[in-house]
Amino acid sequence: MSKWFKRAVTSLAALLLLLGIIGGTGSGLLTAVTGSTLAIAEGAESTATTGGGQTIVMGTSPDYPPYENTDAKNGGKVVGLDIDIAQAIADKLGYKLEISGMDFSGLIAALQTERVDFVMSAMSVTEERKQSIDFSDSYYAARNTIVSKKDSGLTTMASLEGKNVGVQLGSTQEEAVAGMESTSKITKLDKIPNLIQEIKAGRMDAAIVEDAVAWGYTDANPDLQFTILDPNPNDLGYAIAFPKGSELTAQFNAELQKMKDNGELQAIIDKWFGALGQDDSKKVSKSGLDFSILDGYVGYIFKGIFVTLLFTFVSALFGFIWGAILSLFKISNIAPLRWFATAYTSVFRGTPLLLQLFLIYYATPQLFNYDIPALLAAGLAFGLNSAAYLSETIRGGIMAVDKGQREAAIALGIPYKTMMFSIILPQAVKNILPALVNECVALVKESSLVSVIGVADLMRRASVVQAATFRSFEALLLIGAIYYVLVLLLTSLAGLLERRMRRSD
């Protein structure tokens, strides 16, 4: 037992160190593991051009076709109106363009912490946003629409009074319903597909979305309709966002004006808006579930299994090692170590995991000037959080070992370190193995949270498919089945390990 435990701990520690070094290079955890690009691990939305010159990073929320969405059927590249405009400007300026995908509500934070150099994501210019970021000249002006079920009669803003109305969090559509909060229920969600699904499920009466996006969803869902609202005279249109004082603002404005003058900008707009309604793969005539819409997307979704498992393994490994150290601190005779371990556990158990993830991902570049990869940030956040819980579990396992064994080891003159790692901890791990398995199972399921910072795990890929197909249930049911199978496999492997460890009983 002791030799097996030593080998296991040594191997896990070595692998953690290796993965930590790889992640710390800034090239991405999976780059060295698979030899591929960061697009696999940190989002299929992360792509780069092949030109020379300095690299600039564009932030976007690729779930808003035709402006930007992930082409899951063709390698997971981000495509759309905004992408073509950004690529054209970058080429003219001699920059190499890299695209970083994330939730829309996190784009401004990414600008402010300099995780990205600029943002293009159908972002409207508002006075409030201009207080914290700079904007280029406008490149397109859209119209708001009301999306609702057919024959609902919800075709004007007045008809929405007293209804449950949805808008995308952080969008200018929030302003369109700002005056209705006293008379109507306003629901704010991160993603447009979620708003559409709420309407179809009957939990929301209508949603305010942009015209081109509304067209796509209503075309794919015959039970929905949309009505174009009167233009807002204060609407300044869509523009490119930059950090305050960025030198890129003037450069982009100059090239944007040239594109307007020579007709190149209008040609890009015509290309993407002319394609609306011509992609028959997005048209759905069937009601209820129709898994045929996943044709061509299943392989893309399955790639997320590797990311989810790697993330879970690294987080569980780090959490176990750090949790074991914390548990030793808690039973130590050195008071400062006990105080530190107790305070650490209190903080990480007393604050939300999502908050810890955001702090590590967004605060690290701002405080330490290190652009931490999304997957590494997620692994650290989940590992640190898991360690707080595991430290109590491991401490309980250590305390459950018969005290007579410690006394015998001391009487034989066995050093404390040898006694702990060769006698006590192996028995403690055997006793708490079911609890450790439960923690791993929880990590597998909680890994879906990493999708909010752009890691292309199963949940993120399902969101991409939702945006591409304008349907939600089919992709969600598929990844739900995948998660369930992963948990069953993990539980089975844990059962085999537990039976092996109990052979000496």
C-alpha positions as CSV (number, residue, x, y, z in Angstrom):
1,M,0.0,0.0,0.0
2,S,2.7,2.5,1.0
3,K,4.7,1.9,-2.2
4,W,1.6,2.3,-4.4
5,F,0.7,5.5,-2.6
6,K,4.3,6.9,-2.9
7,R,4.3,6.2,-6.6
8,A,0.9,7.7,-7.2
9,V,1.7,10.9,-5.3
10,T,5.0,11.3,-7.0
11,S,3.6,10.8,-10.5
12,L,0.7,13.2,-9.9
13,A,3.0,15.9,-8.5
14,A,5.3,15.6,-11.5
15,L,2.4,15.8,-13.9
16,L,1.0,18.8,-12.2
17,L,4.3,20.6,-12.3
18,L,4.6,19.8,-16.0
19,L,1.1,21.0,-16.8
20,G,1.7,24.1,-14.7
21,I,4.9,24.9,-16.6
22,I,3.1,24.4,-19.9
23,G,0.2,26.6,-18.9
24,G,2.6,29.3,-17.7
25,T,4.3,29.6,-21.0
26,G,1.3,31.6,-22.2
27,S,0.9,29.5,-25.3
28,G,-1.9,27.5,-23.8
29,L,-2.2,24.2,-21.9
30,L,-3.2,22.1,-24.8
31,T,-0.7,23.5,-27.3
32,A,2.0,21.3,-25.9
33,V,-0.3,18.4,-25.0
34,T,-1.8,18.0,-28.4
35,G,0.5,20.0,-30.7
36,S,-2.6,22.1,-31.8
37,T,-3.4,25.7,-31.3
38,L,-5.1,27.4,-28.4
39,A,-8.3,27.2,-30.4
40,I,-9.0,23.7,-29.1
41,A,-8.6,24.5,-25.4
42,E,-9.4,28.1,-24.9
43,G,-12.3,28.3,-27.3
44,A,-12.9,27.3,-30.8
45,E,-13.5,31.1,-31.1
46,S,-9.8,31.8,-30.7
47,T,-8.2,31.9,-34.1
48,A,-5.3,33.8,-35.7
49,T,-4.4,34.9,-39.2
50,T,-1.2,33.8,-40.9
51,G,0.2,37.2,-41.8
52,G,3.2,38.8,-40.3
53,G,3.5,41.9,-38.1
54,Q,2.4,42.6,-34.6
55,T,-0.5,40.6,-33.2
56,I,-3.6,42.4,-32.0
57,V,-6.3,40.6,-30.1
58,M,-10.0,41.1,-30.9
59,G,-12.6,40.3,-28.3
60,T,-16.0,39.1,-29.4
61,S,-19.1,37.1,-28.3
62,P,-19.4,34.6,-31.2
63,D,-23.1,33.8,-30.7
64,Y,-24.7,36.6,-32.7
65,P,-25.0,35.7,-36.4
66,P,-24.5,37.2,-38.9
67,Y,-22.2,39.6,-37.0
68,E,-20.1,36.8,-35.5
69,N,-20.6,33.2,-34.8
70,T,-18.5,30.0,-34.7
71,D,-18.6,27.9,-37.9
72,A,-18.6,24.6,-36.0
73,K,-19.0,22.6,-39.2
74,N,-15.8,23.9,-40.7
75,G,-13.1,23.7,-38.1
76,G,-14.6,26.0,-35.5
77,K,-13.4,29.2,-37.1
78,V,-15.2,32.5,-36.1
79,V,-16.9,34.1,-39.1
80,G,-19.2,37.0,-39.6
81,L,-19.6,40.6,-40.6
82,D,-17.5,42.0,-37.8
83,I,-14.8,39.4,-38.4
84,D,-14.4,40.4,-42.0
85,I,-14.3,44.1,-41.2
86,A,-11.7,43.5,-38.5
87,Q,-9.6,41.3,-40.7
88,A,-9.7,43.8,-43.6
89,I,-8.5,46.6,-41.3
90,A,-5.8,44.5,-39.7
91,D,-4.5,43.4,-43.1
92,K,-4.3,47.0,-44.3
93,L,-2.5,48.1,-41.1
94,G,-0.1,45.1,-41.2
95,Y,-1.3,43.5,-38.0
96,K,-1.8,39.8,-37.3
97,L,-5.4,39.4,-36.0
98,E,-6.2,37.0,-33.2
99,I,-9.8,36.5,-32.1
100,S,-10.7,35.8,-28.5
101,G,-14.3,34.6,-27.8
102,M,-16.1,35.3,-24.5
103,D,-19.6,36.2,-23.2
104,F,-20.8,39.6,-24.3
105,S,-21.1,40.9,-20.7
106,G,-17.4,40.3,-20.2
107,L,-16.1,42.2,-23.2
108,I,-15.7,45.6,-21.6
109,A,-14.0,44.1,-18.6
110,A,-11.6,42.4,-21.0
111,L,-10.8,45.8,-22.6
112,Q,-10.3,47.5,-19.3
113,T,-7.9,44.7,-18.1
114,E,-6.1,44.8,-21.5
115,R,-6.8,41.1,-22.2
116,V,-7.9,42.3,-25.7
117,D,-6.8,45.2,-27.8
118,F,-10.2,46.0,-29.2
119,V,-13.8,44.6,-29.3
120,M,-16.1,44.1,-32.2
121,S,-19.3,42.3,-31.3
122,A,-22.2,44.4,-32.7
123,M,-21.6,46.8,-29.8
124,S,-23.6,50.0,-29.8
125,V,-22.1,53.3,-28.9
126,T,-23.7,54.7,-25.7
127,E,-22.7,57.7,-23.5
128,E,-22.4,55.3,-20.5
129,R,-19.9,53.1,-22.3
130,K,-18.0,56.1,-23.6
131,Q,-17.1,56.9,-20.0
132,S,-14.9,53.8,-19.7
133,I,-13.9,52.9,-23.2
134,D,-13.3,54.7,-26.6
135,F,-15.2,54.0,-29.8
136,S,-14.4,54.2,-33.5
137,D,-16.7,55.8,-36.0
138,S,-19.9,53.8,-36.6
139,Y,-19.8,51.1,-39.2
140,Y,-23.4,49.9,-39.2
141,A,-26.8,51.0,-37.8
142,A,-29.3,48.3,-36.9
143,R,-32.9,48.4,-35.8
144,N,-34.5,46.8,-32.7
145,T,-37.3,44.3,-33.0
146,I,-39.8,42.5,-30.8
147,V,-39.6,38.8,-31.0
148,S,-42.6,36.8,-29.6
149,K,-44.8,33.9,-30.4
150,K,-47.0,34.1,-33.4
151,D,-50.4,35.6,-32.9
152,S,-49.3,37.0,-29.5
153,G,-50.3,40.5,-30.5
154,L,-47.0,41.9,-29.1
155,T,-46.0,44.2,-31.9
156,T,-45.4,47.5,-30.2
157,M,-43.6,48.7,-27.1
158,A,-47.0,49.7,-25.6
159,S,-48.2,46.1,-25.9
160,L,-45.3,44.9,-23.7
161,E,-46.6,46.7,-20.7
162,G,-47.1,44.2,-17.9
163,K,-45.3,41.4,-19.8
164,N,-42.2,39.5,-19.1
165,V,-39.6,41.0,-21.6
166,G,-36.1,39.7,-22.2
167,V,-33.0,41.5,-23.3
168,Q,-29.3,40.5,-23.6
169,L,-27.2,41.5,-20.5
170,G,-24.9,44.4,-21.3
171,S,-26.6,45.3,-24.6
172,T,-28.2,48.5,-25.7
173,Q,-31.6,46.7,-25.7
174,E,-31.5,47.2,-22.0
175,E,-31.9,50.9,-22.6
176,A,-34.9,50.3,-24.8
177,V,-36.8,48.7,-21.9
178,A,-35.3,50.8,-19.1
179,G,-38.5,52.8,-18.6
180,M,-40.7,49.7,-18.4
181,E,-39.1,48.2,-15.2
182,S,-41.9,49.6,-13.0
183,T,-44.7,48.1,-15.0
184,S,-43.1,45.0,-16.7
185,K,-40.8,42.2,-15.6
186,I,-37.4,42.7,-17.4
187,T,-35.3,39.5,-17.6
188,K,-31.6,39.9,-18.6
189,L,-29.7,36.9,-19.9
190,D,-26.2,36.5,-21.3
191,K,-27.1,34.9,-24.6
192,I,-29.6,35.5,-27.3
193,P,-30.3,31.7,-27.7
194,N,-31.4,31.6,-24.1
195,L,-33.9,34.5,-24.6
196,I,-35.4,32.7,-27.6
197,Q,-35.7,29.4,-25.7
198,E,-37.4,31.2,-22.8
199,I,-40.0,32.6,-25.3
200,K,-40.6,29.1,-26.8
201,A,-40.9,27.6,-23.3
202,G,-43.5,30.2,-22.4
203,R,-41.6,31.6,-19.5
204,M,-41.0,34.9,-21.3
205,D,-43.5,36.8,-23.4
206,A,-41.1,38.6,-25.8
207,A,-37.5,39.7,-26.3
208,I,-36.0,42.9,-27.7
209,V,-33.2,41.9,-30.2
210,E,-31.5,43.4,-33.3
211,D,-33.2,43.0,-36.7
212,A,-30.8,40.6,-38.5
213,V,-30.6,38.3,-35.5
214,A,-34.4,38.3,-35.1
215,W,-34.8,37.3,-38.8
216,G,-32.6,34.3,-38.3
217,Y,-34.3,33.0,-35.3
218,T,-37.8,33.5,-36.6
219,D,-36.9,31.9,-39.9
220,A,-35.6,28.8,-38.0
221,N,-38.6,28.7,-35.6
222,P,-41.9,29.1,-37.5
223,D,-43.8,29.5,-34.2
224,L,-42.0,32.9,-33.7
225,Q,-42.5,36.3,-35.2
226,F,-40.7,39.6,-35.1
227,T,-41.8,43.2,-35.5
228,I,-39.3,46.0,-36.4
229,L,-39.5,49.0,-34.0
230,D,-39.2,52.6,-35.0
231,P,-35.5,53.8,-35.1
232,N,-34.1,55.4,-32.0
233,P,-32.9,59.0,-32.9
234,N,-30.2,58.7,-30.2
235,D,-28.8,55.4,-31.6
236,L,-25.2,56.0,-32.7
237,G,-24.9,52.6,-34.4
238,Y,-22.3,49.8,-34.0
239,A,-18.7,50.7,-33.6
240,I,-15.3,49.2,-32.6
241,A,-14.4,49.6,-28.9
242,F,-10.9,50.3,-27.6
243,P,-9.3,50.9,-24.2
244,K,-9.2,54.5,-23.2
245,G,-6.4,56.3,-25.0
246,S,-5.6,53.5,-27.4
247,E,-3.5,54.4,-30.4
248,L,-5.5,51.9,-32.5
249,T,-8.5,54.1,-32.5
250,A,-7.2,56.7,-34.9
251,Q,-5.6,54.0,-37.1
252,F,-8.9,52.0,-37.4
253,N,-10.9,55.2,-38.0
254,A,-8.7,56.1,-41.0
255,E,-9.0,52.7,-42.6
256,L,-12.7,52.4,-41.8
257,Q,-13.3,55.7,-43.6
258,K,-11.3,54.5,-46.7
259,M,-13.5,51.3,-46.7
260,K,-16.6,53.5,-46.6
261,D,-15.4,55.7,-49.5
262,N,-14.3,52.9,-51.8
263,G,-17.4,50.7,-51.1
264,E,-15.5,47.8,-49.5
265,L,-17.5,48.2,-46.2
266,Q,-20.8,48.1,-48.0
267,A,-19.7,45.0,-50.0
268,I,-19.0,43.2,-46.7
269,I,-22.3,44.2,-45.3
270,D,-24.1,43.0,-48.5
271,K,-22.2,39.7,-48.3
272,W,-23.5,38.8,-44.9
273,F,-27.0,40.3,-44.9
274,G,-27.6,39.0,-48.4
275,A,-26.9,35.5,-47.1
276,L,-29.8,35.7,-44.7
277,G,-32.4,33.2,-45.5
278,Q,-30.3,31.3,-48.0
279,D,-28.9,28.7,-45.6
280,D,-31.5,25.9,-45.7
281,S,-29.6,24.0,-43.0
282,K,-30.9,26.5,-40.4
283,K,-34.5,26.3,-41.4
284,V,-36.5,24.0,-39.2
285,S,-40.0,22.9,-40.2
286,K,-40.5,20.3,-37.5
287,S,-41.9,21.1,-34.1
288,G,-40.6,19.5,-30.9
289,L,-37.2,17.8,-31.0
290,D,-35.3,17.3,-34.2
291,F,-31.9,15.9,-33.8
292,S,-31.2,16.0,-37.5
293,I,-30.2,19.6,-37.0
294,L,-27.0,18.4,-35.2
295,D,-25.8,16.8,-38.4
296,G,-22.2,18.1,-38.9
297,Y,-22.0,19.4,-35.4
298,V,-21.6,16.2,-33.4
299,G,-17.8,16.0,-34.0
300,Y,-17.4,19.6,-33.0
301,I,-19.2,18.9,-29.7
302,F,-17.3,15.7,-29.0
303,K,-14.0,17.6,-29.1
304,G,-15.1,19.3,-25.9
305,I,-14.9,16.0,-24.1
306,F,-11.1,16.2,-24.1
307,V,-11.1,19.7,-22.8
308,T,-13.6,18.9,-20.1
309,L,-11.6,15.8,-18.9
310,L,-8.3,17.5,-19.0
311,F,-9.6,20.4,-17.0
312,T,-11.2,18.1,-14.5
313,F,-8.0,16.0,-14.1
314,V,-5.8,19.0,-13.6
315,S,-8.2,20.7,-11.1
316,A,-8.8,17.5,-9.1
317,L,-5.0,16.7,-9.1
318,F,-4.1,20.2,-7.9
319,G,-7.0,20.3,-5.4
320,F,-6.0,17.0,-3.9
321,I,-2.3,17.9,-3.5
322,W,-3.0,21.4,-2.1
323,G,-5.9,20.0,0.0
324,A,-3.6,17.4,1.5
325,I,-1.0,20.1,2.4
326,L,-3.8,22.2,4.0
327,S,-5.0,19.3,6.0
328,L,-1.5,18.8,7.4
329,F,-1.4,22.5,8.3
330,K,-4.7,22.1,10.2
331,I,-3.3,19.3,12.4
332,S,0.1,20.9,12.8
333,N,1.4,22.1,16.1
334,I,2.5,25.3,14.5
335,A,-0.2,27.9,15.2
336,P,0.4,30.2,12.1
337,L,0.0,27.2,9.8
338,R,-3.3,26.3,11.5
339,W,-4.5,29.9,11.2
340,F,-3.6,30.1,7.6
341,A,-5.3,26.8,6.7
342,T,-8.5,27.8,8.6
343,A,-8.6,31.3,7.0
344,Y,-8.0,29.9,3.5
345,T,-10.8,27.3,3.9
346,S,-13.2,30.0,5.2
347,V,-12.5,32.4,2.3
348,F,-12.8,29.8,-0.5
349,R,-15.8,28.1,1.0
350,G,-17.5,31.4,1.8
351,T,-17.3,33.0,-1.7
352,P,-18.8,31.9,-5.0
353,L,-16.7,29.8,-7.3
354,L,-17.7,31.9,-10.3
355,L,-16.4,35.0,-8.5
356,Q,-13.1,33.3,-7.8
357,L,-12.8,32.3,-11.5
358,F,-13.4,35.9,-12.6
359,L,-11.0,37.3,-10.1
360,I,-8.2,35.0,-11.3
361,Y,-8.9,35.5,-15.0
362,Y,-9.5,39.2,-15.1
363,A,-7.4,40.5,-12.1
364,T,-4.2,38.6,-12.9
365,P,-3.3,40.7,-16.0
366,Q,-4.2,43.9,-14.2
367,L,-2.3,43.2,-11.0
368,F,0.7,41.1,-12.3
369,N,0.9,42.1,-16.0
370,Y,0.6,38.4,-17.0
371,D,-2.0,37.3,-19.6
372,I,-3.0,34.1,-17.9
373,P,-4.5,31.6,-20.4
374,A,-8.2,30.9,-19.8
375,L,-7.8,27.2,-19.2
376,L,-5.0,27.7,-16.7
377,A,-7.1,30.3,-14.9
378,A,-10.0,27.9,-14.7
379,G,-7.7,25.1,-13.5
380,L,-6.3,27.3,-10.7
381,A,-9.7,28.6,-9.7
382,F,-11.3,25.2,-9.5
383,G,-8.3,23.6,-7.9
384,L,-8.0,26.2,-5.2
385,N,-11.7,26.0,-4.5
386,S,-11.7,22.2,-4.4
387,A,-8.7,22.1,-2.1
388,A,-10.7,24.1,0.5
389,Y,-13.3,21.3,0.6
390,L,-10.9,18.4,0.3
391,S,-8.7,19.7,3.1
392,E,-11.5,19.0,5.6
393,T,-12.2,15.6,4.0
394,I,-8.6,14.6,4.1
395,R,-8.2,15.9,7.7
396,G,-11.2,13.7,8.7
397,G,-9.6,10.7,7.0
398,I,-6.3,11.3,8.9
399,M,-8.1,11.7,12.2
400,A,-10.0,8.5,11.5
401,V,-6.8,6.4,11.5
402,D,-6.3,4.6,14.7
403,K,-4.1,6.7,17.1
404,G,-2.3,3.5,18.1
405,Q,-0.5,3.4,14.8
406,R,0.9,6.9,15.3
407,E,2.0,6.0,18.8
408,A,3.6,2.8,17.5
409,A,5.5,4.7,14.8
410,I,6.8,7.2,17.3
411,A,7.8,4.4,19.7
412,L,9.8,2.8,16.8
413,G,11.5,6.1,16.1
414,I,10.0,6.6,12.7
415,P,10.3,10.2,11.5
416,Y,7.0,12.2,11.3
417,K,7.3,12.7,7.6
418,T,7.8,9.0,6.9
419,M,5.0,8.1,9.3
420,M,2.6,10.5,7.7
421,F,3.3,9.6,4.0
422,S,4.0,5.9,4.4
423,I,1.5,4.9,7.1
424,I,-1.2,7.4,7.9
425,L,-2.1,9.1,4.5
426,P,-2.4,5.8,2.5
427,Q,-5.0,4.6,5.0
428,A,-6.7,8.0,5.1
429,V,-7.0,8.0,1.3
430,K,-8.6,4.6,1.3
431,N,-11.1,5.7,3.9
432,I,-12.1,8.8,2.1
433,L,-12.0,7.5,-1.5
434,P,-15.8,7.7,-1.9
435,A,-15.7,11.4,-0.9
436,L,-12.8,12.0,-3.3
437,V,-14.8,10.4,-6.1
438,N,-17.8,12.7,-5.3
439,E,-15.5,15.7,-5.6
440,C,-14.3,14.6,-9.0
441,V,-17.8,14.0,-10.1
442,A,-18.7,17.5,-9.0
443,L,-15.8,19.0,-10.9
444,V,-16.9,17.2,-14.1
445,K,-20.3,18.9,-13.8
446,E,-19.1,22.2,-12.5
447,S,-16.6,22.5,-15.4
448,S,-19.4,23.9,-17.4
449,L,-18.8,27.2,-15.6
450,V,-15.5,27.7,-17.5
451,S,-17.5,28.4,-20.7
452,V,-18.1,32.0,-19.5
453,I,-14.5,32.9,-20.0
454,G,-14.3,31.3,-23.4
455,V,-12.9,27.8,-22.7
456,A,-14.4,25.5,-25.4
457,D,-15.6,22.8,-23.1
458,L,-18.8,20.9,-23.8
459,M,-21.1,23.6,-22.6
460,R,-19.4,26.3,-24.6
461,R,-19.6,24.2,-27.7
462,A,-23.3,23.5,-27.1
463,S,-23.8,27.3,-27.0
464,V,-22.0,27.6,-30.3
465,V,-24.3,25.1,-31.9
466,Q,-27.3,26.8,-30.4
467,A,-26.3,30.0,-32.0
468,A,-25.6,28.3,-35.4
469,T,-28.8,26.3,-35.6
470,F,-31.1,28.7,-33.7
471,R,-32.3,25.6,-31.6
472,S,-31.4,24.8,-28.0
473,F,-32.8,21.6,-26.7
474,E,-31.1,19.2,-29.1
475,A,-27.5,20.3,-28.3
476,L,-28.2,20.6,-24.6
477,L,-29.7,17.1,-24.5
478,L,-26.6,15.7,-26.3
479,I,-24.1,17.2,-23.9
480,G,-26.3,16.2,-21.0
481,A,-26.0,12.6,-22.2
482,I,-22.2,13.0,-22.6
483,Y,-21.8,14.4,-19.0
484,Y,-23.9,11.5,-17.7
485,V,-21.7,8.9,-19.5
486,L,-18.5,10.6,-18.2
487,V,-19.8,10.4,-14.6
488,L,-20.8,6.8,-15.0
489,L,-17.3,5.9,-16.4
490,L,-15.6,7.9,-13.5
491,T,-17.8,6.1,-11.0
492,S,-16.9,2.7,-12.5
493,L,-13.2,3.4,-12.5
494,A,-13.4,4.6,-8.9
495,G,-15.2,1.3,-7.9
496,L,-12.4,-0.7,-9.5
497,L,-9.8,1.4,-7.6
498,E,-11.6,1.0,-4.3
499,R,-11.8,-2.8,-4.7
500,R,-8.1,-2.9,-5.5
501,M,-7.2,-0.8,-2.4
502,R,-9.3,-3.0,-0.1
503,R,-7.6,-6.2,-1.1
504,S,-5.4,-5.9,2.0
505,D,-8.4,-5.5,4.4
